[in-house]
Amino acid sequence: MPDTNPLPPFPFGFALRHAETDTELRACFPAMRELRPQLASADALVDRVTRMREQSYRLLAVWQGEEAIALAGYRLQENLVYGRFLYVDDLVTLPSARGGQWGARLIDETTRIAQAQGCVKLVLDTGLSNALAQRFYFRQGLLTSSMRFGKTLEAAAR
């Protein structure tokens, strides 16, 4: 059952906005590295996001001054399963900022974005072993609806 308690207004000194510039993307690296430790550097994040923007990827951040303390990377997609939907690729909060309801705020905002774009669904994946994230998603009103299968392929040299 979704959490029915509305979130309080953003505290003074905090803001919610997209990371648009390379400098802002670099500021997102410490938080993104918590979720994606395979990213070697802030420049690698900038390069990857630059390529992913061609597939409508955007990075929404909670900012405390110039520090990105929580992130939601998402993209608008359409397929035959869901129709038009918003896919959340990345959702993470810095350990030092956990407990501030930043993840809930990001889910709320991506939901608003999805609705404004005519999406019929918000979709994300999480690991089967990540029970804490699963409990959080259930509290946010997200329900399990499928199981994803995949296999690792030998990547072409870049």
C-alpha positions in Angstrom: 0.0 0.0 0.0 1.5 3.4 -0.9 2.5 5.8 1.7 -0.3 8.3 2.2 1.7 10.8 4.2 2.4 13.8 2.0 6.0 14.9 1.9 6.8 18.2 3.6 8.0 21.1 1.5 11.7 21.1 0.6 13.8 22.4 3.4 15.7 25.7 3.0 18.9 25.2 1.1 17.7 22.1 -0.9 16.5 22.1 -4.5 15.2 19.6 -7.1 16.5 20.1 -10.6 18.0 18.2 -13.5 21.8 18.0 -14.0 22.3 19.7 -17.4 25.9 20.8 -17.7 29.1 18.7 -17.5 29.9 20.5 -14.2 26.5 19.4 -12.7 27.0 15.9 -14.0 30.4 15.7 -12.4 28.8 16.9 -9.1 26.5 13.8 -9.4 29.4 11.4 -9.6 29.8 10.7 -5.8 26.1 9.7 -5.4 26.0 7.7 -8.7 29.2 5.9 -7.7 27.3 4.5 -4.7 24.9 2.8 -7.1 27.2 2.2 -10.0 30.7 1.5 -8.6 31.9 0.3 -12.0 32.0 4.0 -13.2 35.7 4.8 -13.1 35.5 8.6 -12.9 33.3 11.7 -13.1 34.4 12.1 -16.8 33.2 8.5 -17.5 29.8 9.5 -16.0 29.7 12.6 -18.2 30.6 10.6 -21.3 28.0 7.9 -20.6 25.2 10.4 -19.8 26.0 12.3 -23.0 25.5 9.2 -25.1 22.4 8.1 -23.1 20.8 11.5 -23.7 20.3 10.3 -27.3 17.9 7.8 -25.8 16.1 10.5 -23.7 18.0 9.9 -20.5 17.8 12.7 -17.9 19.4 12.9 -14.5 17.2 14.5 -11.8 19.0 15.5 -8.6 18.3 16.7 -5.1 20.8 19.5 -4.5 22.1 20.8 -1.2 24.0 23.8 -2.5 26.2 22.5 -5.2 26.2 18.9 -3.9 24.0 16.3 -5.5 22.8 14.2 -2.6 20.2 12.0 -4.3 19.6 11.1 -8.0 17.0 9.6 -10.3 18.2 8.8 -13.8 15.3 8.1 -16.1 14.1 8.0 -19.7 10.8 8.1 -21.5 10.2 5.0 -23.6 7.5 3.2 -25.5 7.0 -0.5 -26.1 4.3 -3.0 -26.9 4.1 -4.3 -23.3 3.4 -1.0 -21.5 2.8 1.6 -24.2 4.4 4.9 -23.3 6.2 4.7 -19.9 9.0 6.3 -17.8 11.8 3.9 -16.9 13.9 4.8 -13.8 17.4 3.6 -14.6 19.0 4.9 -11.4 17.8 5.8 -8.0 20.3 6.5 -5.2 20.9 8.7 -2.1 24.2 9.4 -0.6 24.6 7.4 2.7 25.1 10.6 4.6 21.7 11.9 3.3 19.6 8.8 3.8 16.5 9.1 5.9 15.6 12.5 4.4 12.8 11.1 2.2 14.9 12.1 -0.9 14.1 8.8 -2.7 10.4 9.3 -2.1 10.6 12.9 -3.4 12.4 11.6 -6.6 9.8 8.9 -7.1 7.0 11.5 -6.7 8.7 13.9 -9.2 9.4 11.2 -11.8 5.7 10.2 -11.4 4.7 13.8 -12.1 7.0 13.9 -15.1 5.6 10.6 -16.5 2.0 11.8 -16.1 2.8 15.1 -17.8 4.4 13.2 -20.7 1.3 11.0 -21.2 2.9 7.9 -19.8 0.7 5.1 -18.5 3.4 3.5 -16.3 6.5 4.1 -14.2 8.9 1.2 -14.3 12.1 0.3 -12.5 14.2 -2.8 -11.8 15.9 -3.8 -8.6 18.0 -6.8 -7.6 16.1 -9.8 -6.2 18.4 -9.7 -3.2 17.8 -6.0 -2.4 15.1 -6.4 0.2 15.5 -2.8 1.6 14.9 -1.3 -1.9 11.9 -3.6 -2.5 10.3 -2.5 0.8 10.9 1.1 -0.1 9.3 0.6 -3.6 6.3 -1.1 -2.1 5.8 1.9 0.3 5.9 4.2 -2.8 3.1 2.3 -4.4 5.2 0.3 -6.9 4.3 -3.3 -7.3 6.1 -6.3 -8.8 4.7 -7.2 -12.2 7.4 -9.2 -13.9 10.8 -10.9 -13.6 13.6 -9.8 -15.9 16.1 -12.3 -17.4 19.4 -11.4 -19.0 22.8 -12.7 -19.9 26.1 -11.0 -20.2 27.5 -10.6 -23.7 31.1 -10.1 -24.7 31.2 -6.4 -25.4 32.7 -4.9 -28.5 35.8 -2.7 -27.8 34.9 1.0 -27.4 
